[in-house]
Amino acid sequence: MSEPLSPKAFPVSWDQFHRDARALAWRLSAAGPFDAIVCITRGGLVPAAIVSRELGIRMIETVCIASYHDYQNQSGLKVIKGIADAASGINHQGGKILVVDDLVDTGGTFKVVRDMLPNAHYATVYAKPLGRPLVDTFITEVSQDTWIYFPWDMGLSFQPPISKDTVG
């Protein structure tokens, strides 16, 4: 039996995520052009691939930061891999860097990356109120107490209706 969804759940299908990531690329097209993307792993990998395709950006770098250690609670941030010299060099030479993640929650991860790339443009697909001030571009805002279930974290299973009074 699978675990029940959080009371304030926002499940996102692959189709919806792809549409939202393309919408992010559309918004970002007015802020570009960008010389490189730095995606925050792991959640930023999928939107970065979609945005890079849509905007024709070939230079893609990662910064690896762990913040969710048990898939439910955010805890201490740990930089596992910093940003490569090539991407940092673009930033120091006046190039335009785009930092992409799937979600900004409290903003802790973006604060760490902003210390590395203070002049970059920061974009996420989804934003929560505590992290929203750290994002330059996003698509959808959800409440702070909502848990987003991304398609790569989900399997195919029954989803109970929102109302407890609904009978199948």
Stockholm file with secondary structure:
# STOCKHOLM 1.0

chainA/1-168         MSEPLSPKAFPVSWDQFHRDARALAWRLSAAGPFDAIVCITRGGLVPAAIVSRELGIRMIETVCIASYHDYQNQSGLKVIKGIADAASGINHQGGKILVVDDLVDTGGTFKVVRDMLPNAHYATVYAKPLGRPLVDTFITEVSQDTWIYFPWDMGLSFQPPISKDTVG
#=GR chainA/1-168 SS CCCCCCTTEEECCHHHHHHHHHHHHHHHHTTCCCSEEEEEETTTHHHHHHHHHHHTCCCEEEEEEEEESSSSCEEEEEEEECCCHHHHHHHHTTCCEEEEEEEESSSHHHHHHHHHCTTSEEEEEEECTTTGGGCSBCSEECCTTCEEECGGGCCSCCCCCSSTTCCC
#=GC SS_cons         CCCCCCTTEEECCHHHHHHHHHHHHHHHHTTCCCSEEEEEETTTHHHHHHHHHHHTCCCEEEEEEEEESSSSCEEEEEEEECCCHHHHHHHHTTCCEEEEEEEESSSHHHHHHHHHCTTSEEEEEEECTTTGGGCSBCSEECCTTCEEECGGGCCSCCCCCSSTTCCC
//
